Amino acid sequence: MLKIISLVIIAEILTAVGQILFKKAANSADTYNLRRLDAHAGFLKDVLVNPNLWYGFAAMAVGLVVWIIALAQ
């Protein structure tokens, strides 16, 4: 039982870290007026080249795997 609880806590921590990294990636982009349609491409380019976004995806993916392992117990 303790192993399952530990896995769930680890999964939640990884998910939280992923969300924080997503937020850092979005905040690091230049200021855009996103009401204009042409500004969306520049914003996406800035965010997609940010390593924090990809680290966030990795943290979320590892958290998902840990959740699956916990649920399989």
Secondary structure, 3 states (H helix, E strand, C coil): CHHHHHHHHHHHHHHHHHHHHHHHHHHHCCCCCCCCCCHHHHHHHHHHCCHHHHHHHHHHHHHHHHHHHHHHC
